[in-house]
Amino acid sequence: MASGLGVTLLAGLVLAVVDVVHTGGGALAVLATWALVALPMAIGVGAVLAAGNSMWGVGWVRRFCVQLSTDRELDRKVAA
């Protein structure tokens, strides 16, 4: 869960800093707005990753991606 929270919050912070630089002011309001967007998203991503880890073990996303890249039939089913 911590990795999902950290990555999503870091991405939100990067977007917020770019937005502050772009707008040229009002940093507190812009950062607060991005926090309202990034925090619920981070909690959701963290919860999904934590649930996946508890059900399928650590590394389930990587295993799925490797299986998807090696199994042509599964790739077609997922893409359909």
Steps between C-alpha positions, in 0.01 A plus 500: 500500500787734578644478150164584342456797732854623448506477123161663456570779747837565335335524159241740644777711653686519170184612322427753773849651484480526121159663536633750758788592269264529205246720677766717660338539839242382749709202600297410807170491313645301210668249731179459700303436183746235385491344847123463466556311176809297589419384853182300426664357189805395704284331761311313227815384321656397830190303599491317166869410524463389862200282417686347206803429718287331762318285243773412249825581681764763449587566135159412355498795262840403358398134467185602314694723262755225428222248442319746275812558291575128459147358455366614163150362558465679835621821337227476237233426762599798712520732200162390361 
